[in-house]
Each structure stands twice: as C-alpha cells, then as structure tokens.
Amino acid sequence: MDELDKQLLNRMQFDFPLSDSPWQAMGHELGLTAQEVLVRVKALKATGIIRQVSAIFDTKMLGYTGTLAAARVPEERLQEAADVVSQHPGVSHNYRRDAEFNLWFTLAVPPGESLDEHMKQLAKDAKFEDYLPLPTIRTFRIGVKLDVGGDQPGKPGAAPRPRHQSHKDPVELTETDKAYIRALQEDLPLVDQPFEQACQEAGVGFDELCAWMKKMQDAGVMRRFAAILRHRQAGFTANGMAVWRVPDQHIEEAGKIAADAPEVSHCYQRPCSDAWPYNLYTMIHARSEEECQAVIDRIKQDLAPFGVTGERTLYSSTEFKKQRVKYFTDA
C-alpha cells in the first residue's frame, strides 16, 4: 500500500461518503479522479485487504438476540466442531483461541427465536465438552476501525474516540425498513454508481435511501456504512482479546478507561463464573504481540487503582469464519 491507499482505507472506514458518487467525493479530497479511486479500491479488494463495504447494523436494535460463546473441544475434534458451528447462519465470527475454552464464536438469532435453544443444539451437534454463553451486559466500545496510517489534511489520522454506549431497546421495523436492510447489508458493488443496485432492490431513489440511512444512523440502528478490513492483510497480525477481573463496584469506571485506548476496538462487560472468572473484555488489534502487550500493560497500569487483577490475553490463532450475519433473510 502507498500513502494514497492508506488515506483511502482510513476514509472508507471512518467516514464513507453517503453519496451517489462516493468515489468522486473521496477523489476530490485525495487529488484523484473517481476512476482512479475505483481502480485503487478494486485492487485493495482483490488483494484481500478490504473484506466488505456495507452498512453495519446493531443486532440488538433490530430485535435479534445474540451472545459471545466459548466452548471446550478436544484438539483432535476442533476442526470438526468448528465446521458445525460455522454452518449456523447466525454465527458471524468463529475462532480458535489459545485457552482451556478453545473455540470462540458469536451467535445471533432472529426475533421470536430462542437463543438458548440454538446454543443447546449447537453444543449437541458439535459435541462440546463444555460451553459458556457470554452475553453482553454493557457495551463500552464497539467498532473496528484500523488506523493504517497515511495522514490526510483535514482528516483524522486515527480512529475517532469511542462512544460509551448503553443498550437501547429494539425499534419497530416496517417491511420497508427490512427491505432497505436486506439491500444495504450486501457488499457494495465496485461500479461507478455503487448504490444503484441497493436502490433497485429497495425500489427507491438514492435520495430516499440516503435519508433513511442517516435516520437509522442517528437512531443507532445503523452504526455506520464502512469498509471492513481483513486485519492480517492490513498488517494487524496480533489480534488479542484481553480479559480482566474487575470488582463489580468498579466495572463502569474500568470499562470506560479501557475503552478509551485507541487500539481497543471492542470493550464489553460480560458475566463471569467459577469456570471463567473474567468480566471485562477488550479486543486489541496490533501489528505484533509485543505491540499488543504494550497496550495491555498500559491499560493494566490505568486500571490498577480499581483493583483489577488476573488479566489474560487470548490470541486468535485460526479463523474458521468471519462473515456478517444476514438479517431478515431465510438463510
């Protein structure tokens, strides 16, 4: 990647133009024509750096229920179990992590369906020795925005500061809303007018679709429209989930401090148990394990006044599945 590629990737992650000609909008800022931008984006997609460009929706606000889960599987059966888990359409992330619970995945199910029943069926089909549902109690930060460098005049060279979030109730969605969601969750075509296909699928003009996106973004239903990168191909090869034991009375203060670290993409409070006594989760993306550890050491120092102890870092050593959940579809 050259400097223009880096600037382009940051722009597409942090503030993708909601325009009928986004390539022209970004090209104007970078001193490129729309076609030059499109050629670069196609190359970044072809090399695997860009995974997808689409709307990113808040699962809970759409009425879906979801959880992170950790399962214990004998190593000789890990691939087999992972394959079973990955077949579930509500599983978006599925990784091997280096811990006694070695298979970690996220599961979401549509409104009206039982998350617990889906988990039990997965555990049975994949033959887990044990498993832990780890639903979100509180969200302190969510949003993977990898600063690949390439400072741009008038634009931030790093991800924006996090928003500490509280859970909102699901919104009432019309059939029209669901049609828009189905259209916008698909990977954006890399053509001159990329939103034209979504407009055709939703049966509306661009101005109406754009107004809907801005309305849903203001309501928190659509987190953002953005490019999602493949971490390793973008140079972030050390993806560590640091888990912490925080006294209950300090969880809110500790969560906000940990979430303020710019290298942290996700920060949640989750339930703990005797089998897994960690209640604060921070996902860190770094270019090496040494860099990741330096971030953890800094957070550890910041959290020390709150009696935080016993942190562990679990690295994702195998990616079995990473694919956004498709909402309001039959598959």
NORLINBEL-V374897 format. One record per helix or strand. SS is the DSSP state (H for helix, E for strand). FROM is the first residue (numbers start at 1). TO is the last residue. Records with the same first field share a line. If there is no record, write none. Layout:
BEGIN
SS = FROM-TO + FROM-TO
END
This chain:
BEGIN
H = 3-14 + 22-30 + 34-46 + 60-62 + 75-86 + 115-126 + 175-184 + 196-202 + 206-219 + 248-259 + 289-306
E = 50-57 + 65-72 + 91-97 + 103-109 + 130-134 + 136-142 + 222-229 + 238-245 + 264-270 + 280-286 + 309-322
END
